[in-house]
Amino acid sequence: MGYEIQISEVGPAEYPLMEVLRETIFGECGHHHLSSLADDLEGRTDIHAVMAHLEGNPVGFKIGYRDRPGVYYSKAGGVLKEYRRLGLANRMQEWQHSFARARGYRTVYFNSFNRFKVMIRFGLRSGFLPFGVQRREDLLAVQFALDLNAPGKSVVTESPLIAANAPGHEAAERVSGRRAVRHDDVAGLLAAVDEGFDFTGMRRTPTGVTYMLMELEERG
């Protein structure tokens, strides 16, 4: 493309535009948010928001804030379909991580549902690893985390976000459309996602190995 997309930090005045971007990008997957971005950010600290613009028109965004001491939450982000594969997501993520490191954060994490395959792939390829699951009504939310001081390292800790241990075994498995993949086996997780598997839970073995449980939807 014969143009340059500019990325800049923005403030509350840009939240309405950012919200339009958020609804457009997430709407592609049939997801619509129940609260406004301004409501989501009310009372938050260390908010960091960036937007990508082409000739004044917003084409991407990323926003995060403090979750708890040492932990930064990447709330939302994305790029319009026509402008993906230009490195914009990586550039905006680098801005966010630099901001978080400069303020002493050690970990950054984000949540994703199975329908957001682009986000899951991007996170895994960026060094994030799944470390917990939460049930939100009828959907499963998976938490992905990155150690800001050692990208690509697991940050599984004694966090309230981590699911309780469950019995299991050490070997990865694939039986009747089900698969268990080690949480730090990035290639295995990416392969499963690319094959159409969805995350269904997680379990810990008695020796401390964490597996992400995945299932392939039966298709007629």
Secondary structure in CASP SS format (residue, H / E / C, confidence):
PFRMAT SS
TARGET T0000
AUTHOR 0000-0000-0000
METHOD secondary structure of the structure
MODEL  1
M C 1.00
G C 1.00
Y C 1.00
E C 1.00
I C 1.00
Q E 1.00
I E 1.00
S E 1.00
E E 1.00
V C 1.00
G C 1.00
P H 1.00
A H 1.00
E H 1.00
Y H 1.00
P H 1.00
L H 1.00
M H 1.00
E H 1.00
V H 1.00
L H 1.00
R H 1.00
E H 1.00
T H 1.00
I H 1.00
F H 1.00
G H 1.00
E C 1.00
C C 1.00
G C 1.00
H C 1.00
H C 1.00
H C 1.00
L C 1.00
S C 1.00
S C 1.00
L H 1.00
A H 1.00
D H 1.00
D H 1.00
L H 1.00
E C 1.00
G C 1.00
R C 1.00
T C 1.00
D C 1.00
I C 1.00
H E 1.00
A E 1.00
V E 1.00
M E 1.00
A E 1.00
H E 1.00
L E 1.00
E C 1.00
G C 1.00
N E 1.00
P E 1.00
V E 1.00
G E 1.00
F E 1.00
K E 1.00
I E 1.00
G E 1.00
Y E 1.00
R E 1.00
D E 1.00
R E 1.00
P C 1.00
G C 1.00
V E 1.00
Y E 1.00
Y E 1.00
S E 1.00
K E 1.00
A E 1.00
G E 1.00
G E 1.00
V E 1.00
L C 1.00
K H 1.00
E H 1.00
Y H 1.00
R C 1.00
R C 1.00
L C 1.00
G C 1.00
L H 1.00
A H 1.00
N H 1.00
R H 1.00
M H 1.00
Q H 1.00
E H 1.00
W H 1.00
Q H 1.00
H H 1.00
S H 1.00
F H 1.00
A H 1.00
R H 1.00
A H 1.00
R C 1.00
G C 1.00
Y C 1.00
R C 1.00
T E 1.00
V E 1.00
Y E 1.00
F E 1.00
N E 1.00
S E 1.00
F E 1.00
N C 1.00
R C 1.00
F C 1.00
K H 1.00
V H 1.00
M H 1.00
I H 1.00
R H 1.00
F H 1.00
G H 1.00
L H 1.00
R H 1.00
S C 1.00
G C 1.00
F C 1.00
L E 1.00
P E 1.00
F E 1.00
G E 1.00
V E 1.00
Q E 1.00
R E 1.00
R E 1.00
E C 1.00
D C 1.00
L E 1.00
L E 1.00
A E 1.00
V E 1.00
Q E 1.00
F E 1.00
A E 1.00
L E 1.00
D E 1.00
L C 1.00
N C 1.00
A C 1.00
P C 1.00
G C 1.00
K C 1.00
S C 1.00
V C 1.00
V C 1.00
T C 1.00
E C 1.00
S C 1.00
P C 1.00
L C 1.00
I C 1.00
A C 1.00
A C 1.00
N C 1.00
A C 1.00
P C 1.00
G C 1.00
H C 1.00
E C 1.00
A C 1.00
A C 1.00
E E 1.00
R E 1.00
V E 1.00
S C 1.00
G C 1.00
R E 1.00
R E 1.00
A E 1.00
V E 1.00
R E 1.00
H C 1.00
D C 1.00
D C 1.00
V H 1.00
A H 1.00
G H 1.00
L H 1.00
L H 1.00
A H 1.00
A H 1.00
V H 1.00
D H 1.00
E C 1.00
G C 1.00
F E 1.00
D E 1.00
F E 1.00
T E 1.00
G E 1.00
M E 1.00
R E 1.00
R E 1.00
T C 1.00
P C 1.00
T C 1.00
G C 1.00
V C 1.00
T E 1.00
Y E 1.00
M E 1.00
L E 1.00
M E 1.00
E E 1.00
L E 1.00
E C 1.00
E C 1.00
R C 1.00
G C 1.00
END
